[in-house]
Amino acid sequence: MTVLAVILSGGCAYLLGSLNFAIIVSRLFFGKDIRSFGSGNAGMTNILRTFGKPAAAAVLAGDVLKGTCSVLLGKLFFTLLAPQVGVLFGAYLAAAGAILGHLFPLYFGFKGGKGVSVATGAIIAIEPMIVAGLLVVFLAVIFASRIVSLASITVAALYPVFTFLYFTFFDREYGHPWLNTLFAAILGGLVIYMHRANIQRLRNGTEYKFGQNKKK
């Protein structure tokens, strides 16, 4: 039954994650593919720059929700089919599946977004308090730099740190802070990997800042 729980958790999460709302919204409401505009990334930030705030809000809500739903399904499958393994394993497995689906969507040629919003939704379902701490950091970096990618990379790098601190000092129910930290590092690593082009632009000083004029 454990194998079935793994297949269902990972598989359903990947299929949910493949519902890339940036592509869906841009095609459904604007008749265009967001991947042909701006940075070419199928994510909320590129939608915001290209189609405005209402479209970006819809994409953000959809991507966060699919991350949360994926984790809740993962917990459910492991609760019903493999309770001896623990629901947290199912949660992290589903989170990884949802992020991979977002990065490499089955329905859209395996070219998706960078996973920040869906990862946020997944972490909300795993432990909301960690999200609260990461949100403070995210907003602080945005305020100081006006660079979304820098804020995203920063919180992805700090996610395993916050996870270790939380499960070591505040929530000992699961008793495996190092295991939780390992899972968090994998998820954070996926997000950072998808920002490798942004990292290069940050090094070159050419990364986009909110409020600056677009390059000709």
Kinemage of the C-alpha trace (Angstrom):
@kinemage 1
@onewidth
@group {chain A} dominant
@subgroup {mainchain}
@vectorlist {calphas} color= white
{ca met a 1} P 0.000 0.000 0.000
{ca thr a 2} L 2.957 2.303 0.551
{ca val a 3} L 3.905 2.091 -3.127
{ca leu a 4} L 0.336 2.957 -4.099
{ca ala a 5} L 0.390 5.942 -1.743
{ca val a 6} L 3.632 7.157 -3.334
{ca ile a 7} L 2.259 6.773 -6.865
{ca leu a 8} L -1.024 8.511 -6.066
{ca ser a 9} L 0.569 11.336 -4.088
{ca gly a 10} L 3.324 12.086 -6.556
{ca gly a 11} L 1.245 11.430 -9.673
{ca cys a 12} L -1.802 13.477 -8.692
{ca ala a 13} L 0.403 16.323 -7.489
{ca tyr a 14} L 2.311 16.376 -10.771
{ca leu a 15} L -0.921 16.454 -12.784
{ca leu a 16} L -2.268 19.291 -10.631
{ca gly a 17} L 1.020 21.140 -10.867
{ca ser a 18} L 0.891 20.863 -14.659
{ca leu a 19} L -2.165 23.143 -14.654
{ca asn a 20} L -0.062 26.230 -15.311
{ca phe a 21} L -2.393 29.142 -14.633
{ca ala a 22} L -0.137 31.728 -16.263
{ca ile a 23} L -0.523 29.908 -19.576
{ca ile a 24} L -4.210 29.191 -18.996
{ca val a 25} L -5.078 32.799 -18.112
{ca ser a 26} L -3.036 34.305 -20.950
{ca arg a 27} L -4.599 31.985 -23.525
{ca leu a 28} L -8.142 32.038 -22.169
{ca phe a 29} L -8.528 35.785 -21.564
{ca phe a 30} L -5.981 37.336 -23.917
{ca gly a 31} L -5.662 34.776 -26.705
{ca lys a 32} L -1.885 34.750 -26.297
{ca asp a 33} L 0.786 32.545 -24.731
{ca ile a 34} L 2.645 34.318 -21.924
{ca arg a 35} L 5.779 32.384 -22.866
{ca ser a 36} L 6.040 34.566 -25.987
{ca phe a 37} L 6.308 37.771 -23.950
{ca gly a 38} L 8.742 39.425 -21.574
{ca ser a 39} L 11.079 36.971 -19.898
{ca gly a 40} L 9.310 34.018 -21.528
{ca asn a 41} L 8.576 32.608 -18.087
{ca ala a 42} L 5.116 31.158 -17.445
{ca gly a 43} L 4.707 32.710 -14.026
{ca met a 44} L 2.919 35.392 -12.058
{ca thr a 45} L 5.621 38.062 -12.362
{ca asn a 46} L 5.713 37.907 -16.156
{ca ile a 47} L 1.912 37.970 -16.236
{ca leu a 48} L 1.941 41.087 -14.049
{ca arg a 49} L 4.360 42.904 -16.330
{ca thr a 50} L 2.533 41.853 -19.489
{ca phe a 51} L -1.197 41.742 -18.681
{ca gly a 52} L -1.589 43.625 -15.398
{ca lys a 53} L -2.649 43.119 -11.801
{ca pro a 54} L -6.037 41.321 -12.188
{ca ala a 55} L -4.495 38.627 -14.384
{ca ala a 56} L -1.533 38.301 -12.016
{ca ala a 57} L -3.855 37.946 -9.015
{ca ala a 58} L -5.761 35.145 -10.752
{ca val a 59} L -2.528 33.331 -11.604
{ca leu a 60} L -1.164 33.737 -8.080
{ca ala a 61} L -4.369 32.360 -6.539
{ca gly a 62} L -4.459 29.390 -8.908
{ca asp a 63} L -0.804 28.456 -8.440
{ca val a 64} L -0.921 28.769 -4.649
{ca leu a 65} L -4.138 26.754 -4.500
{ca lys a 66} L -2.791 23.889 -6.595
{ca gly a 67} L 0.245 23.639 -4.302
{ca thr a 68} L -1.966 23.529 -1.220
{ca cys a 69} L -4.394 21.003 -2.726
{ca ser a 70} L -1.539 18.760 -3.836
{ca val a 71} L -0.103 18.565 -0.324
{ca leu a 72} L -3.513 17.937 1.228
{ca leu a 73} L -4.038 15.066 -1.215
{ca gly a 74} L -0.605 13.687 -0.379
{ca lys a 75} L -1.415 13.752 3.321
{ca leu a 76} L -4.759 12.070 2.673
{ca phe a 77} L -3.280 9.247 0.593
{ca phe a 78} L -0.623 8.489 3.196
{ca thr a 79} L -3.128 8.712 6.039
{ca leu a 80} L -5.374 6.158 4.345
{ca leu a 81} L -2.812 3.882 2.697
{ca ala a 82} L 0.490 4.231 4.556
{ca pro a 83} L -0.033 5.722 8.030
{ca gln a 84} L 3.057 3.889 9.302
{ca val a 85} L 5.254 6.015 7.032
{ca gly a 86} L 3.819 9.332 8.209
{ca val a 87} L 1.751 12.016 6.549
{ca leu a 88} L 4.672 14.431 6.388
{ca phe a 89} L 6.446 12.220 3.871
{ca gly a 90} L 3.340 12.302 1.693
{ca ala a 91} L 3.168 16.067 2.089
{ca tyr a 92} L 6.729 16.668 0.901
{ca leu a 93} L 6.386 14.117 -1.898
{ca ala a 94} L 3.257 15.857 -3.157
{ca ala a 95} L 4.926 19.256 -2.847
{ca ala a 96} L 7.815 18.083 -5.011
{ca gly a 97} L 5.377 16.599 -7.526
{ca ala a 98} L 3.386 19.829 -7.762
{ca ile a 99} L 6.522 21.941 -8.221
{ca leu a 100} L 7.864 19.600 -10.910
{ca gly a 101} L 4.500 19.756 -12.656
{ca his a 102} L 4.663 23.549 -12.603
{ca leu a 103} L 8.236 23.601 -13.896
{ca phe a 104} L 7.630 20.944 -16.547
{ca pro a 105} L 3.863 20.929 -17.255
{ca leu a 106} L 2.598 17.822 -19.020
{ca tyr a 107} L -0.127 19.766 -20.817
{ca phe a 108} L 2.043 22.602 -22.143
{ca gly a 109} L 5.127 21.075 -23.714
{ca phe a 110} L 7.045 20.738 -20.431
{ca lys a 111} L 7.884 24.462 -20.391
{ca gly a 112} L 6.434 26.173 -17.339
{ca gly a 113} L 7.250 28.617 -14.565
{ca lys a 114} L 9.748 28.751 -11.717
{ca gly a 115} L 7.677 27.312 -8.901
{ca val a 116} L 7.659 30.053 -6.259
{ca ser a 117} L 3.873 30.450 -5.984
{ca val a 118} L 3.119 26.729 -6.042
{ca ala a 119} L 5.870 26.128 -3.476
{ca thr a 120} L 4.267 28.774 -1.266
{ca gly a 121} L 0.927 26.989 -1.481
{ca ala a 122} L 2.583 23.689 -0.635
{ca ile a 123} L 4.379 25.120 2.405
{ca ile a 124} L 1.116 26.663 3.626
{ca ala a 125} L -0.369 23.155 3.757
{ca ile a 126} L 2.754 21.714 5.396
{ca glu a 127} L 3.301 24.389 8.037
{ca pro a 128} L 1.744 27.883 7.770
{ca met a 129} L 4.039 29.379 10.414
{ca ile a 130} L 7.074 28.797 8.205
{ca val a 131} L 5.348 30.653 5.373
{ca ala a 132} L 4.717 33.608 7.682
{ca gly a 133} L 8.419 33.923 8.451
{ca leu a 134} L 9.432 33.536 4.813
{ca leu a 135} L 6.859 36.133 3.760
{ca val a 136} L 8.442 38.710 6.052
{ca val a 137} L 11.828 38.044 4.458
{ca phe a 138} L 10.342 38.132 0.943
{ca leu a 139} L 8.686 41.508 1.491
{ca ala a 140} L 11.805 42.931 3.131
{ca val a 141} L 13.991 41.946 0.168
{ca ile a 142} L 11.411 43.306 -2.291
{ca phe a 143} L 11.265 46.604 -0.398
{ca ala a 144} L 15.049 46.915 -0.300
{ca ser a 145} L 15.883 45.771 -3.830
{ca arg a 146} L 12.666 45.859 -5.919
{ca ile a 147} L 13.862 42.587 -7.473
{ca val a 148} L 11.357 39.716 -7.303
{ca ser a 149} L 13.850 37.064 -8.368
{ca leu a 150} L 16.273 38.031 -5.584
{ca ala a 151} L 13.477 37.777 -3.019
{ca ser a 152} L 12.418 34.401 -4.407
{ca ile a 153} L 15.958 33.005 -4.347
{ca thr a 154} L 16.500 34.314 -0.823
{ca val a 155} L 13.400 32.676 0.638
{ca ala a 156} L 14.113 29.427 -1.234
{ca ala a 157} L 17.582 29.337 0.340
{ca leu a 158} L 16.211 30.167 3.801
{ca tyr a 159} L 13.343 27.668 3.638
{ca pro a 160} L 15.412 24.706 4.938
{ca val a 161} L 16.886 26.938 7.657
{ca phe a 162} L 13.452 28.040 8.833
{ca thr a 163} L 12.232 24.445 8.622
{ca phe a 164} L 15.040 23.181 10.829
{ca leu a 165} L 14.512 25.901 13.415
{ca tyr a 166} L 10.750 25.407 13.483
{ca phe a 167} L 10.734 21.635 13.826
{ca thr a 168} L 13.619 21.717 16.336
{ca phe a 169} L 12.286 24.354 18.723
{ca phe a 170} L 8.553 24.791 18.097
{ca asp a 171} L 7.046 21.558 16.773
{ca arg a 172} L 8.556 18.283 17.961
{ca glu a 173} L 5.524 16.159 17.117
{ca tyr a 174} L 7.252 14.543 14.148
{ca gly a 175} L 10.634 14.295 15.854
{ca his a 176} L 12.727 14.413 12.669
{ca pro a 177} L 13.922 17.995 12.112
{ca trp a 178} L 16.861 16.877 9.971
{ca leu a 179} L 14.597 14.834 7.696
{ca asn a 180} L 12.198 17.753 7.347
{ca thr a 181} L 15.157 19.999 6.582
{ca leu a 182} L 16.377 17.616 3.873
{ca phe a 183} L 12.991 17.651 2.165
{ca ala a 184} L 12.850 21.441 2.453
{ca ala a 185} L 16.329 21.739 0.932
{ca ile a 186} L 15.232 19.648 -2.053
{ca leu a 187} L 12.177 21.838 -2.648
{ca gly a 188} L 14.158 25.042 -2.186
{ca gly a 189} L 16.881 23.710 -4.464
{ca leu a 190} L 14.372 23.117 -7.256
{ca val a 191} L 13.219 26.724 -7.064
{ca ile a 192} L 16.781 28.083 -6.992
{ca tyr a 193} L 17.775 25.902 -9.951
{ca met a 194} L 14.946 27.362 -12.030
{ca his a 195} L 16.277 30.845 -11.242
{ca arg a 196} L 19.774 30.159 -12.589
{ca ala a 197} L 19.318 32.652 -15.456
{ca asn a 198} L 18.154 35.267 -12.945
{ca ile a 199} L 21.206 34.586 -10.799
{ca gln a 200} L 23.438 35.287 -13.788
{ca arg a 201} L 21.610 38.542 -14.499
{ca leu a 202} L 21.918 39.515 -10.834
{ca arg a 203} L 25.663 38.974 -11.075
{ca asn a 204} L 25.786 41.092 -14.220
{ca gly a 205} L 23.611 43.813 -12.688
{ca thr a 206} L 21.035 43.472 -15.461
{ca glu a 207} L 18.124 41.894 -13.582
{ca tyr a 208} L 14.780 43.674 -13.889
{ca lys a 209} L 13.622 45.918 -11.029
{ca phe a 210} L 10.039 46.943 -10.485
{ca gly a 211} L 9.526 50.520 -11.592
{ca gln a 212} L 12.416 50.683 -14.033
{ca asn a 213} L 11.862 51.401 -17.704
{ca lys a 214} L 11.763 48.392 -20.014
{ca lys a 215} L 14.784 47.912 -22.217
{ca lys a 216} L 14.348 48.947 -25.789
